[in-house]
Amino acid sequence: AAGEFDLAATESLDEALRQQEDAPRRIVRIDLSRVTFTDSSCLAILFASHHRFLQLHGLLVLTGVDECLARLLKT
């Protein structure tokens, strides 16, 4: 992923993650090292997808997370 994860990106992010949930793999990794901004709408999608993957006995892994986003994800 690259650029801004904001309201304009929510639909495509949600669709991409739901496609991965329907795929046979159970571990999905998203590299956020080139994401410059993440707003609450995309955070909500990431959290919801994370919980759905856990229910499917899978895992959503975020890599390249900057300090600011890491603090938000810990709360």
C-alpha positions in Angstrom: 0.0 0.0 0.0 1.1 3.5 -0.7 -0.1 7.1 -0.2 -2.9 8.0 2.2 -5.3 5.6 3.9 -8.2 8.1 4.2 -11.9 8.1 3.5 -11.3 7.9 -0.2 -9.5 4.6 0.2 -11.9 2.9 2.5 -14.0 1.1 -0.1 -11.0 -0.3 -2.0 -9.2 -1.3 1.2 -12.3 -3.0 2.6 -13.0 -4.8 -0.7 -9.3 -6.0 -1.0 -9.3 -7.3 2.6 -12.7 -9.1 2.1 -11.4 -10.8 -1.0 -8.4 -12.1 1.0 -10.8 -13.4 3.7 -12.6 -15.4 1.0 -9.3 -16.7 -0.4 -7.8 -20.0 0.9 -4.9 -18.3 2.6 -5.2 -17.4 6.2 -2.3 -15.1 6.7 -2.4 -11.7 4.9 0.4 -9.2 5.2 0.0 -5.5 4.4 3.2 -3.4 4.1 2.4 0.1 5.4 5.9 1.5 5.0 4.8 3.8 2.1 1.5 4.9 3.7 1.9 8.6 4.7 -1.4 9.0 6.5 -4.1 6.8 8.1 -7.4 8.1 9.3 -10.0 6.6 11.6 -12.1 5.2 8.7 -9.3 3.0 7.5 -8.3 2.1 11.0 -11.8 0.8 11.6 -11.5 -1.3 8.5 -8.2 -2.7 9.6 -9.5 -3.5 13.1 -12.7 -5.2 11.7 -10.7 -7.2 9.2 -8.3 -8.3 11.9 -11.2 -9.6 14.0 -12.7 -11.4 11.0 -9.4 -13.1 10.2 -9.1 -14.2 13.8 -12.6 -15.7 13.6 -11.4 -17.6 10.5 -8.3 -18.8 12.4 -6.2 -16.5 10.3 -4.0 -13.5 10.8 -3.8 -10.0 9.4 -0.2 -8.8 9.7 0.8 -5.1 9.4 4.4 -4.3 8.6 6.2 -1.1 8.1 4.0 0.7 10.7 5.3 4.1 11.7 5.4 5.2 15.4 2.2 7.3 15.3 0.1 4.5 13.8 1.7 1.9 16.1 0.6 4.0 19.1 -3.0 4.2 17.7 -3.1 0.4 17.1 -1.9 -0.3 20.7 -4.9 1.5 22.2 
